[in-house]
Amino acid sequence: MHHSMREALASELGLRHDSLIALGVGYSREHEAYTFPMRMANSKICGIRLRGFDGSKRAVKGSRAGLFIPRQTQRMNLWICEGPTDTAALHGLGLCVIGRDSCTGGREDIALYIKRHHPTNIVIVADHDEPGQRGAAKLREYLGRGRVVTPPCGDVREWVGGGATRQDVMGLIEGVGV
């Protein structure tokens, strides 16, 4: 993907350019869409999520749903959110984060990722809607650990795009205790 296209996408979504690079975001001429690689717990690509210029979302035919895993080093505190753009938003704040393909997806891959990387703390970020809340609670139950937090608006990307800082996001866990 050309640098100017990535900059335009970052600007449109209120994300950092380097977070899109860390996620491996590209562009498909064939599909006329941005591409977000979906990965298994071992970081191998298993599918490609497409995001059209109109915001529509779909996957390349034959893709398997997976996780959105940016390149990152610190893994003691793991944040888990929904979707690639929420993942990029938290990564842009310097947090260790992985994203699920949907509010109910990725449980097995997340459990394997946790087993592989041994994070000390797990924070599950729920979207500010009923499906997001329900999906986050079910993931927490499945993992048997972690804390569920919710941003004060639709989702974390919207919140960070509106000016939320790392300190604001970290404040979500103060009352929850990680």
VOPAGU-2260 file (C-alpha; in pm, 1 decimal, decimal comma):
REM VOPAGU-2260
SITE   aa  ch    i         X         Y         Z
SITE  MET   A    0       0,0       0,0       0,0
SITE  HIS   A    1     131,5     341,5     -89,2
SITE  HIS   A    2     221,6     565,0     204,7
SITE  SER   A    3     -33,2     831,0     103,3
SITE  MET   A    4    -318,8     574,8     101,1
SITE  ARG   A    5    -226,1     454,8     449,0
SITE  GLU   A    6    -208,4     815,4     571,0
SITE  ALA   A    7    -553,3     882,3     425,1
SITE  LEU   A    8    -699,3     574,9     596,5
SITE  ALA   A    9    -533,1     668,8     927,3
SITE  SER   A   10    -674,5    1020,4     902,0
SITE  GLU   A   11   -1023,5     899,9     805,5
SITE  LEU   A   12   -1038,8     655,9    1097,4
SITE  GLY   A   13    -856,8     872,7    1352,2
SITE  LEU   A   14    -573,2     622,3    1386,1
SITE  ARG   A   15    -194,5     637,6    1390,0
SITE  HIS   A   16     -14,3     553,7    1066,7
SITE  ASP   A   17     239,7     334,4    1249,8
SITE  SER   A   18     -38,5     124,7    1406,4
SITE  LEU   A   19    -173,5      43,4    1060,3
SITE  ILE   A   20     177,5     -62,3     958,2
SITE  ALA   A   21     207,5    -277,9    1273,9
SITE  LEU   A   22    -120,3    -451,6    1179,1
SITE  GLY   A   23       4,6    -514,5     825,0
SITE  VAL   A   24    -276,3    -315,7     661,2
SITE  GLY   A   25    -263,6    -314,9     284,4
SITE  TYR   A   26    -481,1    -250,3     -19,2
SITE  SER   A   27    -636,0    -488,0    -273,8
SITE  ARG   A   28    -698,5    -350,0    -622,7
SITE  GLU   A   29    -897,9    -661,7    -705,1
SITE  HIS   A   30   -1141,9    -599,2    -420,2
SITE  GLU   A   31   -1104,8    -218,8    -416,5
SITE  ALA   A   32   -1068,4    -236,2     -39,0
SITE  TYR   A   33    -819,5    -201,1     242,9
SITE  THR   A   34    -690,4    -534,3     372,8
SITE  PHE   A   35    -643,5    -636,6     735,7
SITE  PRO   A   36    -471,6    -973,6     789,0
SITE  MET   A   37    -642,1   -1209,8    1032,7
SITE  ARG   A   38    -405,4   -1437,8    1219,6
SITE  MET   A   39    -402,7   -1757,0    1421,6
SITE  ALA   A   40    -262,5   -1749,0    1776,3
SITE  ASN   A   41      87,0   -1819,7    1636,2
SITE  SER   A   42      59,2   -1503,2    1420,1
SITE  LYS   A   43      34,6   -1693,1    1088,7
SITE  ILE   A   44    -215,5   -1536,1     849,0
SITE  CYS   A   45    -537,1   -1735,4     808,8
SITE  GLY   A   46    -757,6   -1479,9     635,9
SITE  ILE   A   47    -800,1   -1125,3     511,3
SITE  ARG   A   48   -1067,1    -882,2     628,3
SITE  LEU   A   49   -1162,9    -625,0     366,3
SITE  ARG   A   50   -1283,4    -272,5     439,6
SITE  GLY   A   51   -1436,7     -91,7     144,1
SITE  PHE   A   52   -1407,6     281,6      87,5
SITE  ASP   A   53   -1769,9     306,2     203,1
SITE  GLY   A   54   -1683,7     133,6     533,5
SITE  SER   A   55   -1836,0    -201,2     434,1
SITE  LYS   A   56   -1666,5    -506,3     582,4
SITE  ARG   A   57   -1625,5    -853,9     440,6
SITE  ALA   A   58   -1356,1   -1117,9     405,2
SITE  VAL   A   59   -1165,2   -1255,0     108,6
SITE  LYS   A   60   -1327,1   -1578,9     -10,0
SITE  GLY   A   61   -1166,4   -1877,6     162,3
SITE  SER   A   62   -1053,6   -1674,1     462,6
SITE  ARG   A   63   -1076,2   -1819,0     810,0
SITE  ALA   A   64   -1172,5   -1579,4    1087,0
SITE  GLY   A   65    -880,6   -1497,1    1311,6
SITE  LEU   A   66    -725,6   -1234,5    1534,7
SITE  PHE   A   67    -585,1    -893,5    1451,8
SITE  ILE   A   68    -235,8    -901,7    1600,3
SITE  PRO   A   69      -6,0    -601,8    1552,6
SITE  ARG   A   70     370,2    -628,7    1586,6
SITE  GLN   A   71     443,2    -547,5    1950,1
SITE  THR   A   72     687,9    -639,0    2221,6
SITE  GLN   A   73     537,1    -587,8    2568,0
SITE  ARG   A   74     293,7    -863,5    2656,3
SITE  MET   A   75     253,9    -846,7    3035,4
SITE  ASN   A   76     -78,0    -662,3    3013,0
SITE  LEU   A   77    -294,4    -782,3    2726,4
SITE  TRP   A   78    -591,7    -581,1    2601,8
SITE  ILE   A   79    -848,9    -766,6    2389,0
SITE  CYS   A   80   -1092,7    -566,9    2178,5
SITE  GLU   A   81   -1329,6    -607,7    1886,6
SITE  GLY   A   82   -1210,4    -547,0    1530,8
SITE  PRO   A   83    -898,3    -421,9    1357,2
SITE  THR   A   84    -959,7     -49,9    1400,0
SITE  ASP   A   85   -1014,8     -75,2    1776,2
SITE  THR   A   86    -694,6    -282,1    1783,6
SITE  ALA   A   87    -507,8      -8,3    1596,4
SITE  ALA   A   88    -648,7     258,9    1829,7
SITE  LEU   A   89    -521,0      82,9    2143,4
SITE  HIS   A   90    -189,8      -3,2    1977,1
SITE  GLY   A   91    -149,4     365,0    1893,6
SITE  LEU   A   92    -165,2     438,9    2267,4
SITE  GLY   A   93     122,3     197,0    2328,6
SITE  LEU   A   94     -88,2     -85,9    2470,8
SITE  CYS   A   95     -32,3    -454,4    2397,5
SITE  VAL   A   96    -351,6    -550,5    2219,0
SITE  ILE   A   97    -513,0    -815,2    2003,5
SITE  GLY   A   98    -848,5    -786,7    1830,7
SITE  ARG   A   99   -1125,6   -1035,9    1769,3
SITE  ASP   A  100   -1301,4   -1060,8    1435,1
SITE  SER   A  101   -1640,5   -1001,7    1600,9
SITE  CYS   A  102   -1792,7    -959,2    1945,8
SITE  THR   A  103   -1829,5   -1336,6    1977,2
SITE  GLY   A  104   -1539,9   -1466,5    1769,6
SITE  GLY   A  105   -1188,3   -1582,5    1833,2
SITE  ARG   A  106   -1223,6   -1746,2    2174,2
SITE  GLU   A  107   -1006,0   -2047,0    2095,4
SITE  ASP   A  108    -736,0   -1841,2    1923,3
SITE  ILE   A  109    -734,1   -1592,6    2212,6
SITE  ALA   A  110    -693,4   -1874,8    2465,1
SITE  LEU   A  111    -402,2   -2015,8    2261,6
SITE  TYR   A  112    -244,2   -1670,0    2230,6
SITE  ILE   A  113    -265,2   -1625,6    2608,6
SITE  LYS   A  114    -117,8   -1971,9    2668,6
SITE  ARG   A  115     167,5   -1888,0    2431,8
SITE  HIS   A  116     249,5   -1538,7    2566,4
SITE  HIS   A  117     157,0   -1564,7    2938,0
SITE  PRO   A  118      25,1   -1212,0    3000,6
SITE  THR   A  119       1,8   -1114,6    3366,5
SITE  ASN   A  120    -320,5    -917,9    3325,3
SITE  ILE   A  121    -601,7    -938,5    3071,5
SITE  VAL   A  122    -841,8    -654,7    2994,5
SITE  ILE   A  123   -1137,2    -725,6    2765,5
SITE  VAL   A  124   -1274,3    -410,9    2605,2
SITE  ALA   A  125   -1645,7    -435,4    2526,2
SITE  ASP   A  126   -1818,9    -215,3    2272,2
SITE  HIS   A  127   -2083,8       8,9    2427,3
SITE  ASP   A  128   -2378,4    -198,4    2301,0
SITE  GLU   A  129   -2566,6    -512,8    2409,3
SITE  PRO   A  130   -2390,1    -757,1    2169,8
SITE  GLY   A  131   -2048,9    -617,3    2270,2
SITE  GLN   A  132   -2127,6    -644,1    2641,4
SITE  ARG   A  133   -2261,8    -997,1    2606,7
SITE  GLY   A  134   -1967,1   -1108,9    2391,5
SITE  ALA   A  135   -1710,3    -966,1    2633,8
SITE  ALA   A  136   -1877,9   -1135,2    2932,5
SITE  LYS   A  137   -1881,2   -1468,8    2748,4
SITE  LEU   A  138   -1512,8   -1432,7    2657,6
SITE  ARG   A  139   -1424,0   -1356,4    3019,1
SITE  GLU   A  140   -1622,0   -1661,0    3130,3
SITE  TYR   A  141   -1452,8   -1878,8    2865,5
SITE  LEU   A  142   -1103,5   -1761,1    2964,1
SITE  GLY   A  143   -1180,2   -1782,8    3336,3
SITE  ARG   A  144    -991,2   -1458,9    3396,6
SITE  GLY   A  145    -961,7   -1098,2    3295,1
SITE  ARG   A  146   -1157,9    -781,4    3350,4
SITE  VAL   A  147   -1424,7    -637,8    3124,2
SITE  VAL   A  148   -1422,5    -262,1    3064,2
SITE  THR   A  149   -1634,2     -40,2    2839,6
SITE  PRO   A  150   -1549,5     298,1    2688,1
SITE  PRO   A  151   -1800,9     578,0    2748,3
SITE  CYS   A  152   -1911,2     581,1    2381,5
SITE  GLY   A  153   -1965,8     337,8    2092,4
SITE  ASP   A  154   -1623,3     177,4    2080,3
SITE  VAL   A  155   -1260,5     240,2    2165,2
SITE  ARG   A  156   -1167,1     376,5    1819,5
SITE  GLU   A  157   -1442,8     635,4    1841,9
SITE  TRP   A  158   -1327,4     732,5    2190,6
SITE  VAL   A  159    -958,0     756,9    2102,2
SITE  GLY   A  160   -1045,8     937,8    1777,7
SITE  GLY   A  161   -1238,0    1187,3    1989,0
SITE  GLY   A  162    -929,5    1261,9    2197,1
SITE  ALA   A  163    -909,0     994,7    2467,6
SITE  THR   A  164    -551,5     947,2    2585,8
SITE  ARG   A  165    -363,0     646,5    2719,0
SITE  GLN   A  166    -430,5     782,0    3068,4
SITE  ASP   A  167    -805,5     797,9    2995,1
SITE  VAL   A  168    -806,6     438,7    2868,4
SITE  MET   A  169    -599,2     316,6    3163,0
SITE  GLY   A  170    -852,3     489,4    3388,6
SITE  LEU   A  171   -1111,8     234,0    3275,2
SITE  ILE   A  172    -935,6     -34,2    3478,3
SITE  GLU   A  173    -887,0     170,1    3797,2
SITE  GLY   A  174   -1226,2      86,6    3939,1
SITE  VAL   A  175   -1218,1    -267,7    3805,1
SITE  GLY   A  176    -881,1    -379,2    3942,5
SITE  VAL   A  177    -661,3    -570,1    3702,5
